[in-house]
């Protein structure tokens, strides 16, 4: 036990751990609170008590991929498909700005309807509103990424889901782990703030692979990391998988904060789908970002990544008020900055 506490202290001060040390911390649940407290201290020291809000626009739920865990998979015939028009997207972004958001996250399935030129037009429209923009639209070519960057996109979120190549290719049929890694490299090279992340609790995931995931984040020096529990969806081949591991998700997230002290880490919606205080727990265990949904109307419930997703019936205005109240309830404040890595008022 003393040894584990020493490891936490080392991570807190030196921001490094070996694979074996990470495995030891993940394996033991007796020191969870000490781990969460340490991550919270590091978060406070490096990125302050301000919580960054990102307004999430889920603009298409159509995807050409067939990932076994995802409700948006190509073969899910129960999904009511939709696409937002450019005007709808810009309308939602404009309203988000009036609610005080400084960043928009444009997220969708890998939908080839949205060509390079269509996406560039949307990027320019959002950037004209003086907002920071994160894209989360999957694997693209270097030239496409470059065009998006040139058009003004600031950040790109492309989750690796697992660094275990064999598991990745089993869960993502027809996709290549190497292509995913190359996309992340290209995004870094082009000067995006790069976000990635993993699900925790996928079938056949191991403690060792979580340790590899964390060391991978450190190796590529990711700027943002989304870590959340896998929640099985009844409309997928993994309907009967176990998943739902909130504690392990929080532990992987906390260790990630200790090793990458100044990055942005969202308190994921999936955590709150498992526990009504899930996002607050995450914010007290190393997270410093929340991504409320600013999509309006019926579309929210059709972006059905997993069952039990929270807030699908809420309006963006309600979400903004609700999350602000929660953030204030734990003594934290909502940031008024764009929320780039480093979190400085000048950014």
TORKOL-4160 file (C-alpha; in steps of 0.2 Angstrom, whole numbers, padded with zeros to 4 digits, m for minus):
347
<pt num="1" X="0000" Y="0000" Z="0000"/>
<pt num="2" X="0014" Y="0012" Z="0005"/>
<pt num="3" X="0022" Y="0008" Z="m0012"/>
<pt num="4" X="0006" Y="0012" Z="m0021"/>
<pt num="5" X="0005" Y="0029" Z="m0012"/>
<pt num="6" X="0023" Y="0032" Z="m0017"/>
<pt num="7" X="0019" Y="0028" Z="m0035"/>
<pt num="8" X="0004" Y="0041" Z="m0035"/>
<pt num="9" X="0016" Y="0054" Z="m0027"/>
<pt num="10" X="0029" Y="0051" Z="m0040"/>
<pt num="11" X="0016" Y="0053" Z="m0054"/>
<pt num="12" X="0010" Y="0069" Z="m0046"/>
<pt num="13" X="0027" Y="0077" Z="m0045"/>
<pt num="14" X="0037" Y="0069" Z="m0060"/>
<pt num="15" X="0022" Y="0065" Z="m0072"/>
<pt num="16" X="0029" Y="0048" Z="m0077"/>
<pt num="17" X="0026" Y="0030" Z="m0072"/>
<pt num="18" X="0031" Y="0013" Z="m0079"/>
<pt num="19" X="0019" Y="0001" Z="m0087"/>
<pt num="20" X="0021" Y="m0010" Z="m0072"/>
<pt num="21" X="0017" Y="0004" Z="m0060"/>
<pt num="22" X="0002" Y="0009" Z="m0070"/>
<pt num="23" X="m0004" Y="m0009" Z="m0070"/>
<pt num="24" X="m0002" Y="m0010" Z="m0051"/>
<pt num="25" X="m0012" Y="0006" Z="m0048"/>
<pt num="26" X="m0026" Y="0000" Z="m0060"/>
<pt num="27" X="m0026" Y="m0017" Z="m0051"/>
<pt num="28" X="m0029" Y="m0010" Z="m0033"/>
<pt num="29" X="m0045" Y="m0002" Z="m0028"/>
<pt num="30" X="m0039" Y="0002" Z="m0010"/>
<pt num="31" X="m0031" Y="0018" Z="m0016"/>
<pt num="32" X="m0044" Y="0025" Z="m0028"/>
<pt num="33" X="m0048" Y="0040" Z="m0018"/>
<pt num="34" X="m0030" Y="0045" Z="m0016"/>
<pt num="35" X="m0027" Y="0043" Z="m0034"/>
<pt num="36" X="m0043" Y="0053" Z="m0038"/>
<pt num="37" X="m0037" Y="0067" Z="m0026"/>
<pt num="38" X="m0020" Y="0067" Z="m0033"/>
<pt num="39" X="m0027" Y="0069" Z="m0051"/>
<pt num="40" X="m0038" Y="0083" Z="m0045"/>
<pt num="41" X="m0023" Y="0092" Z="m0037"/>
<pt num="42" X="m0013" Y="0091" Z="m0053"/>
<pt num="43" X="m0028" Y="0097" Z="m0063"/>
<pt num="44" X="m0030" Y="0112" Z="m0052"/>
<pt num="45" X="m0012" Y="0117" Z="m0052"/>
<pt num="46" X="m0010" Y="0115" Z="m0071"/>
<pt num="47" X="m0027" Y="0120" Z="m0079"/>
<pt num="48" X="m0035" Y="0129" Z="m0064"/>
<pt num="49" X="m0053" Y="0128" Z="m0057"/>
<pt num="50" X="m0061" Y="0134" Z="m0073"/>
<pt num="51" X="m0071" Y="0121" Z="m0083"/>
<pt num="52" X="m0071" Y="0122" Z="m0102"/>
<pt num="53" X="m0087" Y="0121" Z="m0110"/>
<pt num="54" X="m0088" Y="0114" Z="m0128"/>
<pt num="55" X="m0105" Y="0115" Z="m0138"/>
<pt num="56" X="m0108" Y="0098" Z="m0146"/>
<pt num="57" X="m0117" Y="0098" Z="m0163"/>
<pt num="58" X="m0121" Y="0080" Z="m0169"/>
<pt num="59" X="m0123" Y="0084" Z="m0187"/>
<pt num="60" X="m0125" Y="0067" Z="m0195"/>
<pt num="61" X="m0128" Y="0049" Z="m0188"/>
<pt num="62" X="m0125" Y="0041" Z="m0204"/>
<pt num="63" X="m0109" Y="0031" Z="m0204"/>
<pt num="64" X="m0100" Y="0020" Z="m0218"/>
<pt num="65" X="m0091" Y="0010" Z="m0204"/>
<pt num="66" X="m0098" Y="m0006" Z="m0195"/>
<pt num="67" X="m0090" Y="m0005" Z="m0178"/>
<pt num="68" X="m0096" Y="m0019" Z="m0167"/>
<pt num="69" X="m0099" Y="m0007" Z="m0152"/>
<pt num="70" X="m0107" Y="0008" Z="m0160"/>
<pt num="71" X="m0126" Y="0012" Z="m0162"/>
<pt num="72" X="m0122" Y="0022" Z="m0177"/>
<pt num="73" X="m0115" Y="0007" Z="m0186"/>
<pt num="74" X="m0119" Y="0004" Z="m0205"/>
<pt num="75" X="m0129" Y="m0011" Z="m0202"/>
<pt num="76" X="m0140" Y="m0005" Z="m0188"/>
<pt num="77" X="m0157" Y="m0005" Z="m0196"/>
<pt num="78" X="m0166" Y="0002" Z="m0181"/>
<pt num="79" X="m0158" Y="0019" Z="m0182"/>
<pt num="80" X="m0168" Y="0034" Z="m0189"/>
<pt num="81" X="m0155" Y="0042" Z="m0200"/>
<pt num="82" X="m0153" Y="0060" Z="m0202"/>
<pt num="83" X="m0141" Y="0074" Z="m0209"/>
<pt num="84" X="m0141" Y="0092" Z="m0204"/>
<pt num="85" X="m0140" Y="0105" Z="m0217"/>
<pt num="86" X="m0126" Y="0119" Z="m0217"/>
<pt num="87" X="m0139" Y="0132" Z="m0212"/>
<pt num="88" X="m0145" Y="0121" Z="m0197"/>
<pt num="89" X="m0127" Y="0118" Z="m0192"/>
<pt num="90" X="m0123" Y="0137" Z="m0192"/>
<pt num="91" X="m0140" Y="0141" Z="m0184"/>
<pt num="92" X="m0136" Y="0129" Z="m0169"/>
<pt num="93" X="m0118" Y="0136" Z="m0168"/>
<pt num="94" X="m0125" Y="0154" Z="m0168"/>
<pt num="95" X="m0137" Y="0150" Z="m0154"/>
<pt num="96" X="m0123" Y="0141" Z="m0144"/>
<pt num="97" X="m0113" Y="0157" Z="m0145"/>
<pt num="98" X="m0127" Y="0167" Z="m0137"/>
<pt num="99" X="m0127" Y="0154" Z="m0123"/>
<pt num="100" X="m0109" Y="0159" Z="m0120"/>
<pt num="101" X="m0100" Y="0144" Z="m0129"/>
<pt num="102" X="m0083" Y="0148" Z="m0136"/>
<pt num="103" X="m0080" Y="0132" Z="m0144"/>
<pt num="104" X="m0090" Y="0121" Z="m0155"/>
<pt num="105" X="m0087" Y="0102" Z="m0158"/>
<pt num="106" X="m0094" Y="0096" Z="m0174"/>
<pt num="107" X="m0096" Y="0078" Z="m0173"/>
<pt num="108" X="m0104" Y="0065" Z="m0184"/>
<pt num="109" X="m0102" Y="0047" Z="m0191"/>
<pt num="110" X="m0091" Y="0045" Z="m0206"/>
<pt num="111" X="m0103" Y="0051" Z="m0219"/>
<pt num="112" X="m0096" Y="0054" Z="m0237"/>
<pt num="113" X="m0111" Y="0065" Z="m0241"/>
<pt num="114" X="m0101" Y="0079" Z="m0232"/>
<pt num="115" X="m0088" Y="0081" Z="m0245"/>
<pt num="116" X="m0072" Y="0091" Z="m0242"/>
<pt num="117" X="m0079" Y="0106" Z="m0250"/>
<pt num="118" X="m0095" Y="0105" Z="m0239"/>
<pt num="119" X="m0085" Y="0103" Z="m0223"/>
<pt num="120" X="m0074" Y="0118" Z="m0228"/>
<pt num="121" X="m0089" Y="0129" Z="m0231"/>
<pt num="122" X="m0096" Y="0124" Z="m0213"/>
<pt num="123" X="m0079" Y="0127" Z="m0205"/>
<pt num="124" X="m0078" Y="0144" Z="m0213"/>
<pt num="125" X="m0096" Y="0148" Z="m0207"/>
<pt num="126" X="m0092" Y="0143" Z="m0189"/>
<pt num="127" X="m0076" Y="0152" Z="m0189"/>
<pt num="128" X="m0084" Y="0168" Z="m0195"/>
<pt num="129" X="m0094" Y="0168" Z="m0178"/>
<pt num="130" X="m0077" Y="0170" Z="m0169"/>
<pt num="131" X="m0078" Y="0152" Z="m0161"/>
<pt num="132" X="m0065" Y="0139" Z="m0159"/>
<pt num="133" X="m0069" Y="0123" Z="m0169"/>
<pt num="134" X="m0066" Y="0105" Z="m0165"/>
<pt num="135" X="m0069" Y="0092" Z="m0179"/>
<pt num="136" X="m0074" Y="0074" Z="m0175"/>
<pt num="137" X="m0078" Y="0067" Z="m0192"/>
<pt num="138" X="m0066" Y="0052" Z="m0193"/>
<pt num="139" X="m0052" Y="0046" Z="m0205"/>
<pt num="140" X="m0048" Y="0057" Z="m0219"/>
<pt num="141" X="m0033" Y="0059" Z="m0231"/>
<pt num="142" X="m0019" Y="0071" Z="m0227"/>
<pt num="143" X="m0025" Y="0083" Z="m0240"/>
<pt num="144" X="m0042" Y="0083" Z="m0233"/>
<pt num="145" X="m0035" Y="0087" Z="m0215"/>
<pt num="146" X="m0024" Y="0100" Z="m0222"/>
<pt num="147" X="m0039" Y="0108" Z="m0231"/>
<pt num="148" X="m0049" Y="0108" Z="m0215"/>
<pt num="149" X="m0034" Y="0116" Z="m0205"/>
<pt num="150" X="m0032" Y="0129" Z="m0219"/>
<pt num="151" X="m0050" Y="0133" Z="m0218"/>
<pt num="152" X="m0048" Y="0137" Z="m0199"/>
<pt num="153" X="m0052" Y="0121" Z="m0189"/>
<pt num="154" X="m0042" Y="0122" Z="m0173"/>
<pt num="155" X="m0044" Y="0104" Z="m0166"/>
<pt num="156" X="m0047" Y="0087" Z="m0171"/>
<pt num="157" X="m0054" Y="0073" Z="m0161"/>
<pt num="158" X="m0050" Y="0055" Z="m0167"/>
<pt num="159" X="m0052" Y="0042" Z="m0154"/>
<pt num="160" X="m0041" Y="0026" Z="m0155"/>
<pt num="161" X="m0054" Y="0017" Z="m0144"/>
<pt num="162" X="m0040" Y="0004" Z="m0140"/>
<pt num="163" X="m0021" Y="0003" Z="m0143"/>
<pt num="164" X="m0022" Y="m0016" Z="m0144"/>
<pt num="165" X="m0021" Y="m0018" Z="m0163"/>
<pt num="166" X="m0029" Y="m0036" Z="m0163"/>
<pt num="167" X="m0044" Y="m0030" Z="m0152"/>
<pt num="168" X="m0046" Y="m0014" Z="m0163"/>
<pt num="169" X="m0047" Y="m0024" Z="m0179"/>
<pt num="170" X="m0059" Y="m0037" Z="m0172"/>
<pt num="171" X="m0071" Y="m0023" Z="m0166"/>
<pt num="172" X="m0069" Y="m0012" Z="m0181"/>
<pt num="173" X="m0071" Y="m0024" Z="m0196"/>
<pt num="174" X="m0063" Y="m0017" Z="m0212"/>
<pt num="175" X="m0053" Y="m0004" Z="m0203"/>
<pt num="176" X="m0034" Y="m0003" Z="m0200"/>
<pt num="177" X="m0026" Y="0001" Z="m0184"/>
<pt num="178" X="m0011" Y="0008" Z="m0193"/>
<pt num="179" X="m0022" Y="0020" Z="m0203"/>
<pt num="180" X="m0029" Y="0026" Z="m0187"/>
<pt num="181" X="m0011" Y="0030" Z="m0180"/>
<pt num="182" X="m0006" Y="0038" Z="m0197"/>
<pt num="183" X="m0021" Y="0049" Z="m0196"/>
<pt num="184" X="m0016" Y="0055" Z="m0178"/>
<pt num="185" X="0002" Y="0058" Z="m0184"/>
<pt num="186" X="m0005" Y="0068" Z="m0199"/>
<pt num="187" X="m0016" Y="0079" Z="m0188"/>
<pt num="188" X="m0001" Y="0083" Z="m0176"/>
<pt num="189" X="0010" Y="0087" Z="m0191"/>
<pt num="190" X="m0003" Y="0099" Z="m0198"/>
<pt num="191" X="m0004" Y="0109" Z="m0181"/>
<pt num="192" X="m0021" Y="0104" Z="m0175"/>
<pt num="193" X="m0024" Y="0102" Z="m0156"/>
<pt num="194" X="m0026" Y="0083" Z="m0157"/>
<pt num="195" X="m0038" Y="0074" Z="m0146"/>
<pt num="196" X="m0040" Y="0055" Z="m0145"/>
<pt num="197" X="m0046" Y="0043" Z="m0132"/>
<pt num="198" X="m0052" Y="0026" Z="m0127"/>
<pt num="199" X="m0067" Y="0016" Z="m0121"/>
<pt num="200" X="m0065" Y="0006" Z="m0105"/>
<pt num="201" X="m0074" Y="m0010" Z="m0103"/>
<pt num="202" X="m0074" Y="m0017" Z="m0121"/>
<pt num="203" X="m0074" Y="m0036" Z="m0122"/>
<pt num="204" X="m0056" Y="m0044" Z="m0120"/>
<pt num="205" X="m0049" Y="m0027" Z="m0115"/>
<pt num="206" X="m0036" Y="m0030" Z="m0101"/>
<pt num="207" X="m0027" Y="m0020" Z="m0087"/>
<pt num="208" X="m0011" Y="m0021" Z="m0098"/>
<pt num="209" X="m0020" Y="m0014" Z="m0113"/>
<pt num="210" X="m0026" Y="0001" Z="m0102"/>
<pt num="211" X="m0008" Y="0004" Z="m0097"/>
<pt num="212" X="m0003" Y="0004" Z="m0115"/>
<pt num="213" X="m0016" Y="0016" Z="m0119"/>
<pt num="214" X="m0010" Y="0028" Z="m0106"/>
<pt num="215" X="0008" Y="0027" Z="m0112"/>
<pt num="216" X="0002" Y="0029" Z="m0130"/>
<pt num="217" X="m0007" Y="0046" Z="m0125"/>
<pt num="218" X="0010" Y="0051" Z="m0116"/>
<pt num="219" X="0020" Y="0046" Z="m0131"/>
<pt num="220" X="0010" Y="0056" Z="m0144"/>
<pt num="221" X="0008" Y="0070" Z="m0132"/>
<pt num="222" X="m0011" Y="0071" Z="m0135"/>
<pt num="223" X="m0019" Y="0088" Z="m0132"/>
<pt num="224" X="m0036" Y="0082" Z="m0127"/>
<pt num="225" X="m0041" Y="0065" Z="m0121"/>
<pt num="226" X="m0059" Y="0057" Z="m0120"/>
<pt num="227" X="m0060" Y="0042" Z="m0109"/>
<pt num="228" X="m0077" Y="0034" Z="m0105"/>
<pt num="229" X="m0085" Y="0018" Z="m0101"/>
<pt num="230" X="m0091" Y="0006" Z="m0114"/>
<pt num="231" X="m0110" Y="0005" Z="m0113"/>
<pt num="232" X="m0117" Y="m0010" Z="m0124"/>
<pt num="233" X="m0130" Y="m0005" Z="m0136"/>
<pt num="234" X="m0144" Y="m0018" Z="m0139"/>
<pt num="235" X="m0144" Y="m0014" Z="m0158"/>
<pt num="236" X="m0126" Y="m0020" Z="m0160"/>
<pt num="237" X="m0117" Y="m0037" Z="m0160"/>
<pt num="238" X="m0110" Y="m0033" Z="m0142"/>
<pt num="239" X="m0128" Y="m0031" Z="m0135"/>
<pt num="240" X="m0124" Y="m0044" Z="m0121"/>
<pt num="241" X="m0107" Y="m0038" Z="m0117"/>
<pt num="242" X="m0104" Y="m0032" Z="m0099"/>
<pt num="243" X="m0096" Y="m0015" Z="m0100"/>
<pt num="244" X="m0102" Y="m0001" Z="m0089"/>
<pt num="245" X="m0086" Y="0000" Z="m0079"/>
<pt num="246" X="m0086" Y="0018" Z="m0072"/>
<pt num="247" X="m0073" Y="0015" Z="m0058"/>
<pt num="248" X="m0060" Y="0009" Z="m0070"/>
<pt num="249" X="m0064" Y="0023" Z="m0082"/>
<pt num="250" X="m0061" Y="0036" Z="m0069"/>
<pt num="251" X="m0045" Y="0027" Z="m0064"/>
<pt num="252" X="m0038" Y="0027" Z="m0082"/>
<pt num="253" X="m0043" Y="0046" Z="m0083"/>
<pt num="254" X="m0035" Y="0050" Z="m0067"/>
<pt num="255" X="m0018" Y="0042" Z="m0071"/>
<pt num="256" X="m0019" Y="0051" Z="m0088"/>
<pt num="257" X="m0021" Y="0067" Z="m0079"/>
<pt num="258" X="m0006" Y="0064" Z="m0068"/>
<pt num="259" X="0005" Y="0059" Z="m0083"/>
<pt num="260" X="m0001" Y="0073" Z="m0095"/>
<pt num="261" X="m0004" Y="0087" Z="m0082"/>
<pt num="262" X="m0009" Y="0102" Z="m0094"/>
<pt num="263" X="m0020" Y="0093" Z="m0106"/>
<pt num="264" X="m0039" Y="0095" Z="m0108"/>
<pt num="265" X="m0049" Y="0080" Z="m0102"/>
<pt num="266" X="m0068" Y="0080" Z="m0104"/>
<pt num="267" X="m0080" Y="0073" Z="m0091"/>
<pt num="268" X="m0089" Y="0061" Z="m0103"/>
<pt num="269" X="m0108" Y="0060" Z="m0105"/>
<pt num="270" X="m0107" Y="0041" Z="m0104"/>
<pt num="271" X="m0101" Y="0043" Z="m0086"/>
<pt num="272" X="m0117" Y="0052" Z="m0081"/>
<pt num="273" X="m0127" Y="0039" Z="m0090"/>
<pt num="274" X="m0120" Y="0026" Z="m0077"/>
<pt num="275" X="m0121" Y="0037" Z="m0062"/>
<pt num="276" X="m0131" Y="0053" Z="m0060"/>
<pt num="277" X="m0116" Y="0062" Z="m0053"/>
<pt num="278" X="m0104" Y="0054" Z="m0065"/>
<pt num="279" X="m0098" Y="0070" Z="m0073"/>
<pt num="280" X="m0095" Y="0078" Z="m0057"/>
<pt num="281" X="m0085" Y="0063" Z="m0051"/>
<pt num="282" X="m0075" Y="0065" Z="m0067"/>
<pt num="283" X="m0072" Y="0084" Z="m0064"/>
<pt num="284" X="m0066" Y="0079" Z="m0046"/>
<pt num="285" X="m0054" Y="0066" Z="m0053"/>
<pt num="286" X="m0044" Y="0075" Z="m0066"/>
<pt num="287" X="m0057" Y="0081" Z="m0079"/>
<pt num="288" X="m0058" Y="0100" Z="m0084"/>
<pt num="289" X="m0070" Y="0100" Z="m0099"/>
<pt num="290" X="m0089" Y="0097" Z="m0102"/>
<pt num="291" X="m0097" Y="0095" Z="m0119"/>
<pt num="292" X="m0115" Y="0099" Z="m0117"/>
<pt num="293" X="m0126" Y="0095" Z="m0133"/>
<pt num="294" X="m0132" Y="0111" Z="m0143"/>
<pt num="295" X="m0141" Y="0101" Z="m0156"/>
<pt num="296" X="m0159" Y="0104" Z="m0156"/>
<pt num="297" X="m0175" Y="0094" Z="m0158"/>
<pt num="298" X="m0177" Y="0076" Z="m0162"/>
<pt num="299" X="m0160" Y="0074" Z="m0168"/>
<pt num="300" X="m0152" Y="0071" Z="m0151"/>
<pt num="301" X="m0161" Y="0055" Z="m0148"/>
<pt num="302" X="m0157" Y="0048" Z="m0165"/>
<pt num="303" X="m0138" Y="0050" Z="m0161"/>
<pt num="304" X="m0139" Y="0034" Z="m0152"/>
<pt num="305" X="m0121" Y="0028" Z="m0148"/>
<pt num="306" X="m0127" Y="0019" Z="m0133"/>
<pt num="307" X="m0143" Y="0017" Z="m0123"/>
<pt num="308" X="m0148" Y="0028" Z="m0108"/>
<pt num="309" X="m0139" Y="0043" Z="m0115"/>
<pt num="310" X="m0143" Y="0058" Z="m0104"/>
<pt num="311" X="m0152" Y="0074" Z="m0109"/>
<pt num="312" X="m0159" Y="0069" Z="m0125"/>
<pt num="313" X="m0175" Y="0078" Z="m0122"/>
<pt num="314" X="m0167" Y="0094" Z="m0115"/>
<pt num="315" X="m0165" Y="0110" Z="m0125"/>
<pt num="316" X="m0148" Y="0118" Z="m0127"/>
<pt num="317" X="m0153" Y="0132" Z="m0115"/>
<pt num="318" X="m0158" Y="0120" Z="m0102"/>
<pt num="319" X="m0142" Y="0110" Z="m0103"/>
<pt num="320" X="m0132" Y="0126" Z="m0102"/>
<pt num="321" X="m0140" Y="0131" Z="m0086"/>
<pt num="322" X="m0140" Y="0114" Z="m0078"/>
<pt num="323" X="m0122" Y="0110" Z="m0081"/>
<pt num="324" X="m0117" Y="0128" Z="m0075"/>
<pt num="325" X="m0126" Y="0124" Z="m0059"/>
<pt num="326" X="m0117" Y="0107" Z="m0057"/>
<pt num="327" X="m0100" Y="0115" Z="m0060"/>
<pt num="328" X="m0104" Y="0129" Z="m0047"/>
<pt num="329" X="m0110" Y="0116" Z="m0035"/>
<pt num="330" X="m0092" Y="0109" Z="m0033"/>
<pt num="331" X="m0084" Y="0126" Z="m0032"/>
<pt num="332" X="m0078" Y="0127" Z="m0050"/>
<pt num="333" X="m0082" Y="0141" Z="m0063"/>
<pt num="334" X="m0086" Y="0140" Z="m0081"/>
<pt num="335" X="m0072" Y="0147" Z="m0092"/>
<pt num="336" X="m0074" Y="0162" Z="m0103"/>
<pt num="337" X="m0059" Y="0157" Z="m0114"/>
<pt num="338" X="m0057" Y="0147" Z="m0130"/>
<pt num="339" X="m0050" Y="0133" Z="m0120"/>
<pt num="340" X="m0034" Y="0129" Z="m0130"/>
<pt num="341" X="m0021" Y="0118" Z="m0121"/>
<pt num="342" X="m0013" Y="0128" Z="m0108"/>
<pt num="343" X="m0029" Y="0137" Z="m0103"/>
<pt num="344" X="m0022" Y="0154" Z="m0103"/>
<pt num="345" X="m0033" Y="0170" Z="m0104"/>
<pt num="346" X="m0024" Y="0175" Z="m0119"/>
<pt num="347" X="m0028" Y="0160" Z="m0129"/>
